[in-house]
């Protein structure tokens, strides 16, 4: 059986927590920030945990796990 390939974007964008959840960076923080208010920028600081519905899909893209 051949090895399965990992989607290279998943390696760069997601990290696995100790409990098996997936952390990801928040979207909408790269450019055009002047049009967003301060509350939007503050609330999207740092990382968030991926929803349970999307976690199964992303884990399928990384068949041998994430670091």
C-alpha positions as CSV (number, residue, x, y, z in Angstrom):
1,X,0.0,0.0,0.0
2,X,1.5,3.4,-0.9
3,X,2.0,6.1,1.6
4,X,-0.7,8.9,1.7
5,X,0.3,12.4,1.0
6,X,-0.3,15.2,3.5
7,X,-1.8,18.4,2.2
8,X,1.1,20.9,2.5
9,X,-1.1,23.8,3.5
10,X,-2.3,21.9,6.6
11,X,1.2,21.4,7.9
12,X,1.7,25.2,7.8
13,X,-1.7,26.3,9.2
14,X,-2.7,24.0,12.0
15,X,-1.2,22.6,15.2
16,X,-2.6,19.8,17.3
17,X,-3.2,20.3,21.0
18,X,-2.6,17.7,23.7
19,X,-6.3,16.8,23.8
20,X,-6.5,16.3,20.1
21,X,-8.1,19.6,19.1
22,X,-6.7,21.8,16.3
23,X,-5.5,25.3,16.7
24,X,-5.4,27.7,13.8
25,X,-4.7,31.4,13.2
26,X,-7.6,33.7,12.8
27,X,-8.5,35.0,9.3
28,X,-8.8,38.6,8.4
29,X,-5.7,40.0,10.0
30,X,-3.3,40.6,7.1
31,X,-4.3,43.8,5.4
32,X,-7.1,46.4,5.2
33,X,-7.2,46.6,8.9
34,X,-8.1,50.3,8.9
35,X,-11.7,49.4,7.8
36,X,-12.1,47.1,10.9
37,X,-12.9,48.5,14.3
38,X,-10.7,47.9,17.4
39,X,-13.0,45.3,18.9
40,X,-12.7,43.1,15.7
41,X,-8.9,43.4,15.8
42,X,-8.7,42.6,19.5
43,X,-11.0,39.6,19.4
44,X,-9.1,38.0,16.5
45,X,-5.8,38.3,18.2
46,X,-3.8,35.0,18.7
47,X,-5.2,31.6,17.7
48,X,-8.5,29.8,18.1
49,X,-9.6,26.2,18.3
50,X,-11.2,24.7,15.1
51,X,-14.8,23.6,15.3
52,X,-15.6,20.0,15.9
53,X,-17.3,19.7,12.5
54,X,-14.2,20.9,10.6
55,X,-11.7,18.9,12.7
56,X,-12.4,15.6,11.1
57,X,-11.9,17.0,7.6
58,X,-8.6,18.6,8.5
59,X,-7.3,15.5,10.2
60,X,-8.1,13.5,7.0
61,X,-5.8,15.9,5.1
62,X,-3.0,15.0,7.5
63,X,-3.2,11.2,7.7
64,X,-0.1,10.7,9.8
65,X,-0.9,13.5,12.3
66,X,0.5,17.0,12.9
67,X,3.3,18.2,15.2
